[in-house]
Amino acid sequence: MPAAAKAKRVPMPSLRRIAIGVATVVIVFVAAPYVIAPFYRFVDPVSTLMLWRWATGARVEHAWLPLDRISPALPHAEASDKQ
């Protein structure tokens, strides 16, 4: 085999390196909610739709309401969804 062909060969990653990479990704996905959740004590949570609107530059309005001002049908709608 010519020397130029040996120089161009890219080594395959080992199985151990792949396993470590996959394990790292899984650990990050599992740990992310536990890392993010404490911030919600100080910052109001946002929905994915709100994040999309902010990213696209659209207007975002969010009005917090006390529980006694929400529709009484809301708890019933959630309960019927679980059946």
mmCIF file of the N, C-alpha and C atoms, coordinates in Angstrom:
data_MODEL
# 
_entry.id   MODEL 
# 
loop_
_atom_site.group_PDB 
_atom_site.id 
_atom_site.type_symbol 
_atom_site.label_atom_id 
_atom_site.label_alt_id 
_atom_site.label_comp_id 
_atom_site.label_asym_id 
_atom_site.label_entity_id 
_atom_site.label_seq_id 
_atom_site.pdbx_PDB_ins_code 
_atom_site.Cartn_x 
_atom_site.Cartn_y 
_atom_site.Cartn_z 
_atom_site.occupancy 
_atom_site.B_iso_or_equiv 
_atom_site.pdbx_formal_charge 
_atom_site.auth_seq_id 
_atom_site.auth_comp_id 
_atom_site.auth_asym_id 
_atom_site.auth_atom_id 
_atom_site.pdbx_PDB_model_num 
ATOM 1   N N  . MET A 1 1  ? 0.853   -1.171 0.000  1.00 0.00 ? 1  MET A N  1 
ATOM 2   C CA . MET A 1 1  ? 0.000   0.000  0.000  1.00 0.00 ? 1  MET A CA 1 
ATOM 3   C C  . MET A 1 1  ? 0.899   1.233  0.000  1.00 0.00 ? 1  MET A C  1 
ATOM 4   N N  . PRO A 1 2  ? 0.617   2.208  -0.882 1.00 0.00 ? 2  PRO A N  1 
ATOM 5   C CA . PRO A 1 2  ? 1.449   3.414  -0.956 1.00 0.00 ? 2  PRO A CA 1 
ATOM 6   C C  . PRO A 1 2  ? 1.349   4.224  0.338  1.00 0.00 ? 2  PRO A C  1 
ATOM 7   N N  . ALA A 1 3  ? 2.388   4.995  0.593  1.00 0.00 ? 3  ALA A N  1 
ATOM 8   C CA . ALA A 1 3  ? 2.451   5.804  1.818  1.00 0.00 ? 3  ALA A CA 1 
ATOM 9   C C  . ALA A 1 3  ? 1.358   6.870  1.824  1.00 0.00 ? 3  ALA A C  1 
ATOM 10  N N  . ALA A 1 4  ? 1.006   7.407  0.656  1.00 0.00 ? 4  ALA A N  1 
ATOM 11  C CA . ALA A 1 4  ? -0.033  8.438  0.576  1.00 0.00 ? 4  ALA A CA 1 
ATOM 12  C C  . ALA A 1 4  ? -1.388  7.874  0.985  1.00 0.00 ? 4  ALA A C  1 
ATOM 13  N N  . ALA A 1 5  ? -1.657  6.630  0.655  1.00 0.00 ? 5  ALA A N  1 
ATOM 14  C CA . ALA A 1 5  ? -2.929  6.007  1.011  1.00 0.00 ? 5  ALA A CA 1 
ATOM 15  C C  . ALA A 1 5  ? -3.012  5.782  2.520  1.00 0.00 ? 5  ALA A C  1 
ATOM 16  N N  . LYS A 1 6  ? -1.897  5.442  3.155  1.00 0.00 ? 6  LYS A N  1 
ATOM 17  C CA . LYS A 1 6  ? -1.882  5.262  4.601  1.00 0.00 ? 6  LYS A CA 1 
ATOM 18  C C  . LYS A 1 6  ? -2.117  6.583  5.326  1.00 0.00 ? 6  LYS A C  1 
ATOM 19  N N  . ALA A 1 7  ? -1.605  7.670  4.802  1.00 0.00 ? 7  ALA A N  1 
ATOM 20  C CA . ALA A 1 7  ? -1.740  8.974  5.439  1.00 0.00 ? 7  ALA A CA 1 
ATOM 21  C C  . ALA A 1 7  ? -3.178  9.479  5.379  1.00 0.00 ? 7  ALA A C  1 
ATOM 22  N N  . LYS A 1 8  ? -3.937  9.105  4.350  1.00 0.00 ? 8  LYS A N  1 
ATOM 23  C CA . LYS A 1 8  ? -5.308  9.581  4.187  1.00 0.00 ? 8  LYS A CA 1 
ATOM 24  C C  . LYS A 1 8  ? -6.311  8.769  5.011  1.00 0.00 ? 8  LYS A C  1 
ATOM 25  N N  . ARG A 1 9  ? -5.916  7.630  5.521  1.00 0.00 ? 9  ARG A N  1 
ATOM 26  C CA . ARG A 1 9  ? -6.834  6.769  6.255  1.00 0.00 ? 9  ARG A CA 1 
ATOM 27  C C  . ARG A 1 9  ? -7.204  7.437  7.580  1.00 0.00 ? 9  ARG A C  1 
ATOM 28  N N  . VAL A 1 10 ? -8.507  7.511  7.844  1.00 0.00 ? 10 VAL A N  1 
ATOM 29  C CA . VAL A 1 10 ? -9.001  8.104  9.082  1.00 0.00 ? 10 VAL A CA 1 
ATOM 30  C C  . VAL A 1 10 ? -9.289  6.970  10.063 1.00 0.00 ? 10 VAL A C  1 
ATOM 31  N N  . PRO A 1 11 ? -8.734  7.036  11.267 1.00 0.00 ? 11 PRO A N  1 
ATOM 32  C CA . PRO A 1 11 ? -8.986  5.949  12.218 1.00 0.00 ? 11 PRO A CA 1 
ATOM 33  C C  . PRO A 1 11 ? -10.443 5.949  12.688 1.00 0.00 ? 11 PRO A C  1 
ATOM 34  N N  . MET A 1 12 ? -11.004 4.772  12.846 1.00 0.00 ? 12 MET A N  1 
ATOM 35  C CA . MET A 1 12 ? -12.377 4.631  13.328 1.00 0.00 ? 12 MET A CA 1 
ATOM 36  C C  . MET A 1 12 ? -12.400 4.857  14.836 1.00 0.00 ? 12 MET A C  1 
ATOM 37  N N  . PRO A 1 13 ? -13.429 5.544  15.328 1.00 0.00 ? 13 PRO A N  1 
ATOM 38  C CA . PRO A 1 13 ? -13.502 5.728  16.781 1.00 0.00 ? 13 PRO A CA 1 
ATOM 39  C C  . PRO A 1 13 ? -13.751 4.387  17.466 1.00 0.00 ? 13 PRO A C  1 
ATOM 40  N N  . SER A 1 14 ? -13.147 4.236  18.609 1.00 0.00 ? 14 SER A N  1 
ATOM 41  C CA . SER A 1 14 ? -13.291 2.969  19.317 1.00 0.00 ? 14 SER A CA 1 
ATOM 42  C C  . SER A 1 14 ? -14.686 2.854  19.922 1.00 0.00 ? 14 SER A C  1 
ATOM 43  N N  . LEU A 1 15 ? -15.074 1.651  20.231 1.00 0.00 ? 15 LEU A N  1 
ATOM 44  C CA . LEU A 1 15 ? -16.381 1.396  20.836 1.00 0.00 ? 15 LEU A CA 1 
ATOM 45  C C  . LEU A 1 15 ? -16.483 2.084  22.190 1.00 0.00 ? 15 LEU A C  1 
ATOM 46  N N  . ARG A 1 16 ? -15.385 2.126  22.910 1.00 0.00 ? 16 ARG A N  1 
ATOM 47  C CA . ARG A 1 16 ? -15.379 2.796  24.218 1.00 0.00 ? 16 ARG A CA 1 
ATOM 48  C C  . ARG A 1 16 ? -15.643 4.284  24.067 1.00 0.00 ? 16 ARG A C  1 
ATOM 49  N N  . ARG A 1 17 ? -15.043 4.920  23.093 1.00 0.00 ? 17 ARG A N  1 
ATOM 50  C CA . ARG A 1 17 ? -15.242 6.353  22.867 1.00 0.00 ? 17 ARG A CA 1 
ATOM 51  C C  . ARG A 1 17 ? -16.695 6.644  22.484 1.00 0.00 ? 17 ARG A C  1 
ATOM 52  N N  . ILE A 1 18 ? -17.291 5.803  21.679 1.00 0.00 ? 18 ILE A N  1 
ATOM 53  C CA . ILE A 1 18 ? -18.699 5.966  21.290 1.00 0.00 ? 18 ILE A CA 1 
ATOM 54  C C  . ILE A 1 18 ? -19.590 5.799  22.511 1.00 0.00 ? 18 ILE A C  1 
ATOM 55  N N  . ALA A 1 19 ? -19.322 4.794  23.347 1.00 0.00 ? 19 ALA A N  1 
ATOM 56  C CA . ALA A 1 19 ? -20.123 4.549  24.548 1.00 0.00 ? 19 ALA A CA 1 
ATOM 57  C C  . ALA A 1 19 ? -20.030 5.728  25.513 1.00 0.00 ? 19 ALA A C  1 
ATOM 58  N N  . ILE A 1 20 ? -18.859 6.302  25.665 1.00 0.00 ? 20 ILE A N  1 
ATOM 59  C CA . ILE A 1 20 ? -18.698 7.467  26.540 1.00 0.00 ? 20 ILE A CA 1 
ATOM 60  C C  . ILE A 1 20 ? -19.474 8.656  25.992 1.00 0.00 ? 20 ILE A C  1 
ATOM 61  N N  . GLY A 1 21 ? -19.445 8.856  24.691 1.00 0.00 ? 21 GLY A N  1 
ATOM 62  C CA . GLY A 1 21 ? -20.206 9.949  24.075 1.00 0.00 ? 21 GLY A CA 1 
ATOM 63  C C  . GLY A 1 21 ? -21.699 9.788  24.263 1.00 0.00 ? 21 GLY A C  1 
ATOM 64  N N  . VAL A 1 22 ? -22.198 8.579  24.048 1.00 0.00 ? 22 VAL A N  1 
ATOM 65  C CA . VAL A 1 22 ? -23.636 8.309  24.219 1.00 0.00 ? 22 VAL A CA 1 
ATOM 66  C C  . VAL A 1 22 ? -24.029 8.489  25.681 1.00 0.00 ? 22 VAL A C  1 
ATOM 67  N N  . ALA A 1 23 ? -23.211 7.987  26.603 1.00 0.00 ? 23 ALA A N  1 
ATOM 68  C CA . ALA A 1 23 ? -23.498 8.123  28.038 1.00 0.00 ? 23 ALA A CA 1 
ATOM 69  C C  . ALA A 1 23 ? -23.513 9.588  28.453 1.00 0.00 ? 23 ALA A C  1 
ATOM 70  N N  . THR A 1 24 ? -22.622 10.387 27.915 1.00 0.00 ? 24 THR A N  1 
ATOM 71  C CA . THR A 1 24 ? -22.584 11.815 28.235 1.00 0.00 ? 24 THR A CA 1 
ATOM 72  C C  . THR A 1 24 ? -23.859 12.505 27.769 1.00 0.00 ? 24 THR A C  1 
ATOM 73  N N  . VAL A 1 25 ? -24.307 12.202 26.571 1.00 0.00 ? 25 VAL A N  1 
ATOM 74  C CA . VAL A 1 25 ? -25.540 12.803 26.048 1.00 0.00 ? 25 VAL A CA 1 
ATOM 75  C C  . VAL A 1 25 ? -26.741 12.402 26.910 1.00 0.00 ? 25 VAL A C  1 
ATOM 76  N N  . VAL A 1 26 ? -26.819 11.133 27.291 1.00 0.00 ? 26 VAL A N  1 
ATOM 77  C CA . VAL A 1 26 ? -27.932 10.662 28.122 1.00 0.00 ? 26 VAL A CA 1 
ATOM 78  C C  . VAL A 1 26 ? -27.910 11.351 29.488 1.00 0.00 ? 26 VAL A C  1 
ATOM 79  N N  . ILE A 1 27 ? -26.746 11.470 30.095 1.00 0.00 ? 27 ILE A N  1 
ATOM 80  C CA . ILE A 1 27 ? -26.633 12.126 31.406 1.00 0.00 ? 27 ILE A CA 1 
ATOM 81  C C  . ILE A 1 27 ? -27.052 13.592 31.310 1.00 0.00 ? 27 ILE A C  1 
ATOM 82  N N  . VAL A 1 28 ? -26.661 14.279 30.259 1.00 0.00 ? 28 VAL A N  1 
ATOM 83  C CA . VAL A 1 28 ? -27.046 15.681 30.095 1.00 0.00 ? 28 VAL A CA 1 
ATOM 84  C C  . VAL A 1 28 ? -28.562 15.810 29.965 1.00 0.00 ? 28 VAL A C  1 
ATOM 85  N N  . PHE A 1 29 ? -29.189 14.941 29.175 1.00 0.00 ? 29 PHE A N  1 
ATOM 86  C CA . PHE A 1 29 ? -30.647 15.009 29.003 1.00 0.00 ? 29 PHE A CA 1 
ATOM 87  C C  . PHE A 1 29 ? -31.390 14.674 30.295 1.00 0.00 ? 29 PHE A C  1 
ATOM 88  N N  . VAL A 1 30 ? -30.874 13.743 31.065 1.00 0.00 ? 30 VAL A N  1 
ATOM 89  C CA . VAL A 1 30 ? -31.520 13.375 32.323 1.00 0.00 ? 30 VAL A CA 1 
ATOM 90  C C  . VAL A 1 30 ? -31.329 14.466 33.368 1.00 0.00 ? 30 VAL A C  1 
ATOM 91  N N  . ALA A 1 31 ? -30.162 15.086 33.418 1.00 0.00 ? 31 ALA A N  1 
ATOM 92  C CA . ALA A 1 31 ? -29.859 16.083 34.440 1.00 0.00 ? 31 ALA A CA 1 
ATOM 93  C C  . ALA A 1 31 ? -30.426 17.461 34.127 1.00 0.00 ? 31 ALA A C  1 
ATOM 94  N N  . ALA A 1 32 ? -30.714 17.749 32.881 1.00 0.00 ? 32 ALA A N  1 
ATOM 95  C CA . ALA A 1 32 ? -31.160 19.097 32.486 1.00 0.00 ? 32 ALA A CA 1 
ATOM 96  C C  . ALA A 1 32 ? -32.374 19.596 33.268 1.00 0.00 ? 32 ALA A C  1 
ATOM 97  N N  . PRO A 1 33 ? -33.448 18.819 33.440 1.00 0.00 ? 33 PRO A N  1 
ATOM 98  C CA . PRO A 1 33 ? -34.588 19.338 34.212 1.00 0.00 ? 33 PRO A CA 1 
ATOM 99  C C  . PRO A 1 33 ? -34.232 19.677 35.655 1.00 0.00 ? 33 PRO A C  1 
ATOM 100 N N  . TYR A 1 34 ? -33.357 18.894 36.270 1.00 0.00 ? 34 TYR A N  1 
ATOM 101 C CA . TYR A 1 34 ? -32.956 19.154 37.648 1.00 0.00 ? 34 TYR A CA 1 
ATOM 102 C C  . TYR A 1 34 ? -32.093 20.401 37.765 1.00 0.00 ? 34 TYR A C  1 
ATOM 103 N N  . VAL A 1 35 ? -31.370 20.719 36.719 1.00 0.00 ? 35 VAL A N  1 
ATOM 104 C CA . VAL A 1 35 ? -30.542 21.925 36.721 1.00 0.00 ? 35 VAL A CA 1 
ATOM 105 C C  . VAL A 1 35 ? -31.395 23.161 36.435 1.00 0.00 ? 35 VAL A C  1 
ATOM 106 N N  . ILE A 1 36 ? -32.371 23.043 35.546 1.00 0.00 ? 36 ILE A N  1 
ATOM 107 C CA . ILE A 1 36 ? -33.192 24.183 35.132 1.00 0.00 ? 36 ILE A CA 1 
ATOM 108 C C  . ILE A 1 36 ? -34.282 24.506 36.147 1.00 0.00 ? 36 ILE A C  1 
ATOM 109 N N  . ALA A 1 37 ? -34.873 23.496 36.792 1.00 0.00 ? 37 ALA A N  1 
ATOM 110 C CA . ALA A 1 37 ? -36.031 23.697 37.673 1.00 0.00 ? 37 ALA A CA 1 
ATOM 111 C C  . ALA A 1 37 ? -35.824 24.738 38.772 1.00 0.00 ? 37 ALA A C  1 
ATOM 112 N N  . PRO A 1 38 ? -34.687 24.796 39.460 1.00 0.00 ? 38 PRO A N  1 
ATOM 113 C CA . PRO A 1 38 ? -34.535 25.819 40.511 1.00 0.00 ? 38 PRO A CA 1 
ATOM 114 C C  . PRO A 1 38 ? -34.641 27.255 40.002 1.00 0.00 ? 38 PRO A C  1 
ATOM 115 N N  . PHE A 1 39 ? -34.329 27.492 38.750 1.00 0.00 ? 39 PHE A N  1 
ATOM 116 C CA . PHE A 1 39 ? -34.426 28.848 38.198 1.00 0.00 ? 39 PHE A CA 1 
ATOM 117 C C  . PHE A 1 39 ? -35.871 29.336 38.137 1.00 0.00 ? 39 PHE A C  1 
ATOM 118 N N  . TYR A 1 40 ? -36.837 28.397 38.061 1.00 0.00 ? 40 TYR A N  1 
ATOM 119 C CA . TYR A 1 40 ? -38.238 28.788 37.988 1.00 0.00 ? 40 TYR A CA 1 
ATOM 120 C C  . TYR A 1 40 ? -38.738 29.407 39.291 1.00 0.00 ? 40 TYR A C  1 
ATOM 121 N N  . ARG A 1 41 ? -37.966 29.330 40.342 1.00 0.00 ? 41 ARG A N  1 
ATOM 122 C CA . ARG A 1 41 ? -38.334 30.024 41.577 1.00 0.00 ? 41 ARG A CA 1 
ATOM 123 C C  . ARG A 1 41 ? -38.170 31.530 41.406 1.00 0.00 ? 41 ARG A C  1 
ATOM 124 N N  . PHE A 1 42 ? -37.270 31.946 40.537 1.00 0.00 ? 42 PHE A N  1 
ATOM 125 C CA . PHE A 1 42 ? -36.959 33.364 40.358 1.00 0.00 ? 42 PHE A CA 1 
ATOM 126 C C  . PHE A 1 42 ? -37.397 33.913 39.005 1.00 0.00 ? 42 PHE A C  1 
ATOM 127 N N  . VAL A 1 43 ? -37.584 33.045 38.022 1.00 0.00 ? 43 VAL A N  1 
ATOM 128 C CA . VAL A 1 43 ? -37.932 33.457 36.661 1.00 0.00 ? 43 VAL A CA 1 
ATOM 129 C C  . VAL A 1 43 ? -39.219 32.755 36.259 1.00 0.00 ? 43 VAL A C  1 
ATOM 130 N N  . ASP A 1 44 ? -40.163 33.493 35.687 1.00 0.00 ? 44 ASP A N  1 
ATOM 131 C CA . ASP A 1 44 ? -41.405 32.885 35.227 1.00 0.00 ? 44 ASP A CA 1 
ATOM 132 C C  . ASP A 1 44 ? -41.119 31.937 34.056 1.00 0.00 ? 44 ASP A C  1 
ATOM 133 N N  . PRO A 1 45 ? -41.692 30.728 34.083 1.00 0.00 ? 45 PRO A N  1 
ATOM 134 C CA . PRO A 1 45 ? -41.457 29.792 32.987 1.00 0.00 ? 45 PRO A CA 1 
ATOM 135 C C  . PRO A 1 45 ? -42.125 30.267 31.700 1.00 0.00 ? 45 PRO A C  1 
ATOM 136 N N  . VAL A 1 46 ? -41.551 29.901 30.586 1.00 0.00 ? 46 VAL A N  1 
ATOM 137 C CA . VAL A 1 46 ? -42.109 30.262 29.286 1.00 0.00 ? 46 VAL A CA 1 
ATOM 138 C C  . VAL A 1 46 ? -42.456 28.989 28.529 1.00 0.00 ? 46 VAL A C  1 
ATOM 139 N N  . SER A 1 47 ? -43.376 29.113 27.602 1.00 0.00 ? 47 SER A N  1 
ATOM 140 C CA . SER A 1 47 ? -43.751 27.964 26.789 1.00 0.00 ? 47 SER A CA 1 
ATOM 141 C C  . SER A 1 47 ? -42.888 27.919 25.530 1.00 0.00 ? 47 SER A C  1 
ATOM 142 N N  . THR A 1 48 ? -42.919 26.797 24.853 1.00 0.00 ? 48 THR A N  1 
ATOM 143 C CA . THR A 1 48 ? -42.169 26.649 23.610 1.00 0.00 ? 48 THR A CA 1 
ATOM 144 C C  . THR A 1 48 ? -42.682 27.618 22.550 1.00 0.00 ? 48 THR A C  1 
ATOM 145 N N  . LEU A 1 49 ? -43.990 27.837 22.532 1.00 0.00 ? 49 LEU A N  1 
ATOM 146 C CA . LEU A 1 49 ? -44.562 28.786 21.584 1.00 0.00 ? 49 LEU A CA 1 
ATOM 147 C C  . LEU A 1 49 ? -44.032 30.196 21.842 1.00 0.00 ? 49 LEU A C  1 
ATOM 148 N N  . MET A 1 50 ? -43.938 30.579 23.118 1.00 0.00 ? 50 MET A N  1 
ATOM 149 C CA . MET A 1 50 ? -43.403 31.903 23.438 1.00 0.00 ? 50 MET A CA 1 
ATOM 150 C C  . MET A 1 50 ? -41.937 32.018 22.994 1.00 0.00 ? 50 MET A C  1 
ATOM 151 N N  . LEU A 1 51 ? -41.151 30.967 23.214 1.00 0.00 ? 51 LEU A N  1 
ATOM 152 C CA . LEU A 1 51 ? -39.746 30.991 22.781 1.00 0.00 ? 51 LEU A CA 1 
ATOM 153 C C  . LEU A 1 51 ? -39.656 31.143 21.266 1.00 0.00 ? 51 LEU A C  1 
ATOM 154 N N  . TRP A 1 52 ? -40.531 30.459 20.533 1.00 0.00 ? 52 TRP A N  1 
ATOM 155 C CA . TRP A 1 52 ? -40.523 30.558 19.069 1.00 0.00 ? 52 TRP A CA 1 
ATOM 156 C C  . TRP A 1 52 ? -40.868 31.981 18.639 1.00 0.00 ? 52 TRP A C  1 
ATOM 157 N N  . ARG A 1 53 ? -41.867 32.565 19.277 1.00 0.00 ? 53 ARG A N  1 
ATOM 158 C CA . ARG A 1 53 ? -42.260 33.930 18.909 1.00 0.00 ? 53 ARG A CA 1 
ATOM 159 C C  . ARG A 1 53 ? -41.127 34.908 19.209 1.00 0.00 ? 53 ARG A C  1 
ATOM 160 N N  . TRP A 1 54 ? -40.446 34.752 20.352 1.00 0.00 ? 54 TRP A N  1 
ATOM 161 C CA . TRP A 1 54 ? -39.303 35.616 20.648 1.00 0.00 ? 54 TRP A CA 1 
ATOM 162 C C  . TRP A 1 54 ? -38.201 35.428 19.610 1.00 0.00 ? 54 TRP A C  1 
ATOM 163 N N  . ALA A 1 55 ? -37.938 34.180 19.231 1.00 0.00 ? 55 ALA A N  1 
ATOM 164 C CA . ALA A 1 55 ? -36.869 33.898 18.266 1.00 0.00 ? 55 ALA A CA 1 
ATOM 165 C C  . ALA A 1 55 ? -37.171 34.485 16.895 1.00 0.00 ? 55 ALA A C  1 
ATOM 166 N N  . THR A 1 56 ? -38.455 34.545 16.521 1.00 0.00 ? 56 THR A N  1 
ATOM 167 C CA . THR A 1 56 ? -38.817 35.081 15.207 1.00 0.00 ? 56 THR A CA 1 
ATOM 168 C C  . THR A 1 56 ? -39.119 36.577 15.244 1.00 0.00 ? 56 THR A C  1 
ATOM 169 N N  . GLY A 1 57 ? -39.027 37.179 16.438 1.00 0.00 ? 57 GLY A N  1 
ATOM 170 C CA . GLY A 1 57 ? -39.247 38.616 16.553 1.00 0.00 ? 57 GLY A CA 1 
ATOM 171 C C  . GLY A 1 57 ? -40.706 39.022 16.641 1.00 0.00 ? 57 GLY A C  1 
ATOM 172 N N  . ALA A 1 58 ? -41.615 38.062 16.828 1.00 0.00 ? 58 ALA A N  1 
ATOM 173 C CA . ALA A 1 58 ? -43.035 38.378 16.947 1.00 0.00 ? 58 ALA A CA 1 
ATOM 174 C C  . ALA A 1 58 ? -43.340 38.909 18.350 1.00 0.00 ? 58 ALA A C  1 
ATOM 175 N N  . ARG A 1 59 ? -44.468 39.562 18.477 1.00 0.00 ? 59 ARG A N  1 
ATOM 176 C CA . ARG A 1 59 ? -44.871 40.127 19.755 1.00 0.00 ? 59 ARG A CA 1 
ATOM 177 C C  . ARG A 1 59 ? -45.312 39.015 20.710 1.00 0.00 ? 59 ARG A C  1 
ATOM 178 N N  . VAL A 1 60 ? -44.855 39.106 21.949 1.00 0.00 ? 60 VAL A N  1 
ATOM 179 C CA . VAL A 1 60 ? -45.198 38.108 22.957 1.00 0.00 ? 60 VAL A CA 1 
ATOM 180 C C  . VAL A 1 60 ? -45.879 38.817 24.118 1.00 0.00 ? 60 VAL A C  1 
ATOM 181 N N  . GLU A 1 61 ? -47.090 38.362 24.431 1.00 0.00 ? 61 GLU A N  1 
ATOM 182 C CA . GLU A 1 61 ? -47.809 38.888 25.587 1.00 0.00 ? 61 GLU A CA 1 
ATOM 183 C C  . GLU A 1 61 ? -48.127 37.724 26.510 1.00 0.00 ? 61 GLU A C  1 
ATOM 184 N N  . HIS A 1 62 ? -47.884 37.936 27.785 1.00 0.00 ? 62 HIS A N  1 
ATOM 185 C CA . HIS A 1 62 ? -48.164 36.891 28.759 1.00 0.00 ? 62 HIS A CA 1 
ATOM 186 C C  . HIS A 1 62 ? -48.790 37.552 29.971 1.00 0.00 ? 62 HIS A C  1 
ATOM 187 N N  . ALA A 1 63 ? -50.025 37.199 30.267 1.00 0.00 ? 63 ALA A N  1 
ATOM 188 C CA . ALA A 1 63 ? -50.740 37.794 31.397 1.00 0.00 ? 63 ALA A CA 1 
ATOM 189 C C  . ALA A 1 63 ? -51.001 36.715 32.436 1.00 0.00 ? 63 ALA A C  1 
ATOM 190 N N  . TRP A 1 64 ? -50.427 36.879 33.614 1.00 0.00 ? 64 TRP A N  1 
ATOM 191 C CA . TRP A 1 64 ? -50.656 35.943 34.707 1.00 0.00 ? 64 TRP A CA 1 
ATOM 192 C C  . TRP A 1 64 ? -51.982 36.287 35.373 1.00 0.00 ? 64 TRP A C  1 
ATOM 193 N N  . LEU A 1 65 ? -52.771 35.269 35.643 1.00 0.00 ? 65 LEU A N  1 
ATOM 194 C CA . LEU A 1 65 ? -54.063 35.449 36.302 1.00 0.00 ? 65 LEU A CA 1 
ATOM 195 C C  . LEU A 1 65 ? -54.087 34.661 37.603 1.00 0.00 ? 65 LEU A C  1 
ATOM 196 N N  . PRO A 1 66 ? -54.752 35.201 38.621 1.00 0.00 ? 66 PRO A N  1 
ATOM 197 C CA . PRO A 1 66 ? -54.941 34.397 39.832 1.00 0.00 ? 66 PRO A CA 1 
ATOM 198 C C  . PRO A 1 66 ? -55.843 33.204 39.527 1.00 0.00 ? 66 PRO A C  1 
ATOM 199 N N  . LEU A 1 67 ? -55.732 32.162 40.321 1.00 0.00 ? 67 LEU A N  1 
ATOM 200 C CA . LEU A 1 67 ? -56.514 30.950 40.061 1.00 0.00 ? 67 LEU A CA 1 
ATOM 201 C C  . LEU A 1 67 ? -58.011 31.204 40.105 1.00 0.00 ? 67 LEU A C  1 
ATOM 202 N N  . ASP A 1 68 ? -58.449 32.147 40.916 1.00 0.00 ? 68 ASP A N  1 
ATOM 203 C CA . ASP A 1 68 ? -59.890 32.397 40.997 1.00 0.00 ? 68 ASP A CA 1 
ATOM 204 C C  . ASP A 1 68 ? -60.422 33.159 39.789 1.00 0.00 ? 68 ASP A C  1 
ATOM 205 N N  . ARG A 1 69 ? -59.532 33.624 38.912 1.00 0.00 ? 69 ARG A N  1 
ATOM 206 C CA . ARG A 1 69 ? -59.975 34.346 37.715 1.00 0.00 ? 69 ARG A CA 1 
ATOM 207 C C  . ARG A 1 69 ? -59.949 33.485 36.457 1.00 0.00 ? 69 ARG A C  1 
ATOM 208 N N  . ILE A 1 70 ? -59.473 32.249 36.543 1.00 0.00 ? 70 ILE A N  1 
ATOM 209 C CA . ILE A 1 70 ? -59.470 31.392 35.353 1.00 0.00 ? 70 ILE A CA 1 
ATOM 210 C C  . ILE A 1 70 ? -60.849 30.772 35.170 1.00 0.00 ? 70 ILE A C  1 
ATOM 211 N N  . SER A 1 71 ? -61.108 30.265 34.021 1.00 0.00 ? 71 SER A N  1 
ATOM 212 C CA . SER A 1 71 ? -62.398 29.659 33.711 1.00 0.00 ? 71 SER A CA 1 
ATOM 213 C C  . SER A 1 71 ? -62.624 28.421 34.575 1.00 0.00 ? 71 SER A C  1 
ATOM 214 N N  . PRO A 1 72 ? -63.835 28.269 35.133 1.00 0.00 ? 72 PRO A N  1 
ATOM 215 C CA . PRO A 1 72 ? -64.112 27.061 35.920 1.00 0.00 ? 72 PRO A CA 1 
ATOM 216 C C  . PRO A 1 72 ? -64.135 25.800 35.060 1.00 0.00 ? 72 PRO A C  1 
ATOM 217 N N  . ALA A 1 73 ? -64.232 25.941 33.768 1.00 0.00 ? 73 ALA A N  1 
ATOM 218 C CA . ALA A 1 73 ? -64.225 24.776 32.881 1.00 0.00 ? 73 ALA A CA 1 
ATOM 219 C C  . ALA A 1 73 ? -62.822 24.195 32.707 1.00 0.00 ? 73 ALA A C  1 
ATOM 220 N N  . LEU A 1 74 ? -61.792 24.969 33.023 1.00 0.00 ? 74 LEU A N  1 
ATOM 221 C CA . LEU A 1 74 ? -60.419 24.503 32.803 1.00 0.00 ? 74 LEU A CA 1 
ATOM 222 C C  . LEU A 1 74 ? -60.087 23.245 33.597 1.00 0.00 ? 74 LEU A C  1 
ATOM 223 N N  . PRO A 1 75 ? -60.375 23.178 34.904 1.00 0.00 ? 75 PRO A N  1 
ATOM 224 C CA . PRO A 1 75 ? -60.073 21.930 35.621 1.00 0.00 ? 75 PRO A CA 1 
ATOM 225 C C  . PRO A 1 75 ? -60.869 20.733 35.075 1.00 0.00 ? 75 PRO A C  1 
ATOM 226 N N  . HIS A 1 76 ? -62.081 20.970 34.635 1.00 0.00 ? 76 HIS A N  1 
ATOM 227 C CA . HIS A 1 76 ? -62.890 19.880 34.078 1.00 0.00 ? 76 HIS A CA 1 
ATOM 228 C C  . HIS A 1 76 ? -62.333 19.413 32.735 1.00 0.00 ? 76 HIS A C  1 
ATOM 229 N N  . ALA A 1 77 ? -61.827 20.332 31.953 1.00 0.00 ? 77 ALA A N  1 
ATOM 230 C CA . ALA A 1 77 ? -61.255 19.962 30.653 1.00 0.00 ? 77 ALA A CA 1 
ATOM 231 C C  . ALA A 1 77 ? -60.020 19.095 30.853 1.00 0.00 ? 77 ALA A C  1 
ATOM 232 N N  . GLU A 1 78 ? -59.208 19.429 31.833 1.00 0.00 ? 78 GLU A N  1 
ATOM 233 C CA . GLU A 1 78 ? -58.008 18.649 32.086 1.00 0.00 ? 78 GLU A CA 1 
ATOM 234 C C  . GLU A 1 78 ? -58.376 17.260 32.600 1.00 0.00 ? 78 GLU A C  1 
ATOM 235 N N  . ALA A 1 79 ? -59.375 17.184 33.462 1.00 0.00 ? 79 ALA A N  1 
ATOM 236 C CA . ALA A 1 79 ? -59.791 15.897 34.015 1.00 0.00 ? 79 ALA A CA 1 
ATOM 237 C C  . ALA A 1 79 ? -60.379 14.988 32.926 1.00 0.00 ? 79 ALA A C  1 
ATOM 238 N N  . SER A 1 80 ? -61.149 15.558 32.009 1.00 0.00 ? 80 SER A N  1 
ATOM 239 C CA . SER A 1 80 ? -61.747 14.729 30.949 1.00 0.00 ? 80 SER A CA 1 
ATOM 240 C C  . SER A 1 80 ? -60.703 14.278 29.947 1.00 0.00 ? 80 SER A C  1 
ATOM 241 N N  . ASP A 1 81 ? -59.599 14.997 29.840 1.00 0.00 ? 81 ASP A N  1 
ATOM 242 C CA . ASP A 1 81 ? -58.527 14.621 28.925 1.00 0.00 ? 81 ASP A CA 1 
ATOM 243 C C  . ASP A 1 81 ? -57.822 13.344 29.407 1.00 0.00 ? 81 ASP A C  1 
ATOM 244 N N  . LYS A 1 82 ? -57.809 13.111 30.714 1.00 0.00 ? 82 LYS A N  1 
ATOM 245 C CA . LYS A 1 82 ? -57.107 11.957 31.275 1.00 0.00 ? 82 LYS A CA 1 
ATOM 246 C C  . LYS A 1 82 ? -57.922 10.668 31.170 1.00 0.00 ? 82 LYS A C  1 
ATOM 247 N N  . GLN A 1 83 ? -59.201 10.754 30.829 1.00 0.00 ? 83 GLN A N  1 
ATOM 248 C CA . GLN A 1 83 ? -60.037 9.556  30.767 1.00 0.00 ? 83 GLN A CA 1 
ATOM 249 C C  . GLN A 1 83 ? -59.900 8.851  29.453 1.00 0.00 ? 83 GLN A C  1 
# 
